[in-house]
Amino acid sequence: MAFQRARSEEQREIRRQAILDTAAAMLDVMPVSEVTLNELSRRAGLAKSNVLRYFESREAILLELLDRAVKLWLSELPGQLADAMVPDEAPWERADRLARVLARSVAPQRELCDLLSAQAGVLEHNVSTEVVARYKRAMSDNQAVLADLALRQLPELGGEGAWKACAMTMVFVGALWSYTQHPASVLAAYEADPSLAVLRLDFATALEEALATLITGTLARAGALRGR
């Protein structure tokens, strides 16, 4: 693919989206750690210097992809919640259902999970204050959408409780994804010593259990605070 220099804002936006789409396609077949600016430039048919006209670094590209992946996930959640939730159930039962929907909806989103796992340790480095601030504002907006969805299903959480639980949900996704993506050597160790199997976690199952504990605990805490 060969591009001529973009001259209008519309052309520049098309170019930016092409770079993002190329990076997303790479994440379909490789982890974040293997996505390099050189390979991205080659696949996009651009010189590395041209890519850097649109994004200041590899990490800036991946942060924007993370925001895009979160928005896609959130756009699908309302329908999944509508199908799964039972409004007349007790709060703790709805808490379990909410945890199940969140875990099962995010588990297939490999790009989102991989990017979240790299956010703090990798993606927020080698970027300017301006890029980080823009990303944080976008994620704050995403967080508000997620908290609103949770609050509609479980109003007993309260606004502050829903916000905190949803913030930790994103943290849990990234942390558990890192912990459950085992390299070949770890898998071999589990196979060689069955006593280690207790340490081998399935991502979706572990996330559902963690979120159920988180949401139920937040629910109990919200109730206790209201009773003071």
Buried (B, 14 or more C-beta within 10 A) or exposed (E): EEBEEBEEEEEBEEBBEBBBEBBBEBBEEEBBEEBEBEBBBEBBEBEEEBBBBBBBBBBBBBBBBBBBBBBEBBEEBEEBBEEBBEEEEEBBEBBBBBBBBBBBBBBEBBBBBBBBBBBEEBBBEEBEEEBBEBBEEBBEEBBEBBBBBBBEBBEBBBEEBBBBBBBBBBEBBBBBBBEBBBEEEEEEBBEEEEEEEEEBBEBBBBBBBBBBEBBBEBBBBBBEEEEE
